[in-house]
Amino acid sequence: MAAADLAGGSALFALAIGVTGVNRSMVIVGSMPLIAQAITWASGSERPSAFEVAGAALVTLAVALAFT
């Protein structure tokens, strides 16, 4: 199961790079900490602190600046 998950994720990532380009794909991947916090907050399973949200936002901003 894990191998199929890894293969599927890798295939989708390769497709994303082919369709949107490396820069945009890396910004999307770099925003995963912020997206993960939003999902956990929306599902009610976790309430990230302002410090954690600010850190995730800084990671997203840094990746966006690096790849634009």
C-alpha positions as CSV (number, residue, x, y, z in Angstrom):
1,M,0.0,0.0,0.0
2,A,2.8,2.4,0.9
3,A,4.6,1.7,-2.4
4,A,1.4,2.4,-4.4
5,D,0.9,5.6,-2.4
6,L,4.5,6.7,-3.0
7,A,4.3,5.9,-6.7
8,G,1.0,7.7,-7.2
9,G,2.2,10.8,-5.3
10,S,5.4,10.8,-7.4
11,A,3.5,10.5,-10.6
12,L,1.2,13.3,-9.7
13,F,4.1,15.5,-8.7
14,A,5.9,14.8,-12.0
15,L,2.6,15.6,-13.8
16,A,2.3,18.9,-11.9
17,I,5.8,19.9,-12.8
18,G,5.1,19.1,-16.5
19,V,1.9,21.0,-16.5
20,T,2.6,24.1,-14.4
21,G,6.4,24.2,-14.3
22,V,8.9,23.7,-11.5
23,N,8.5,27.2,-10.0
24,R,4.8,27.0,-9.4
25,S,4.9,23.4,-8.3
26,M,7.6,24.2,-5.7
27,V,5.5,27.1,-4.3
28,I,2.5,24.8,-3.9
29,V,4.7,22.1,-2.2
30,G,6.2,24.8,0.0
31,S,2.8,25.9,1.1
32,M,1.9,22.5,2.5
33,P,2.6,23.5,6.2
34,L,0.1,26.3,5.9
35,I,-2.4,24.1,4.1
36,A,-2.0,21.3,6.7
37,Q,-2.7,23.8,9.5
38,A,-5.8,25.0,7.8
39,I,-7.1,21.5,7.3
40,T,-6.5,20.5,10.9
41,W,-8.1,23.7,12.1
42,A,-11.1,23.2,9.8
43,S,-11.6,19.6,10.9
44,G,-11.4,20.6,14.6
45,S,-8.6,18.2,15.4
46,E,-6.1,20.9,16.3
47,R,-5.9,24.6,17.0
48,P,-2.5,25.9,15.8
49,S,-1.1,28.8,17.8
50,A,-0.5,32.2,16.2
51,F,3.2,31.4,16.4
52,E,2.8,28.2,14.4
53,V,0.6,29.9,11.8
54,A,3.2,32.7,11.5
55,G,6.0,30.1,11.0
56,A,4.0,28.3,8.3
57,A,3.3,31.6,6.6
58,L,7.0,32.5,6.6
59,V,7.9,29.2,5.1
60,T,5.4,29.7,2.4
61,L,6.6,33.3,1.7
62,A,10.3,32.2,1.7
63,V,9.6,29.4,-0.9
64,A,7.5,31.8,-3.0
65,L,10.3,34.3,-3.0
66,A,12.9,31.7,-3.8
67,F,11.0,30.3,-6.8
68,T,9.6,33.5,-8.4
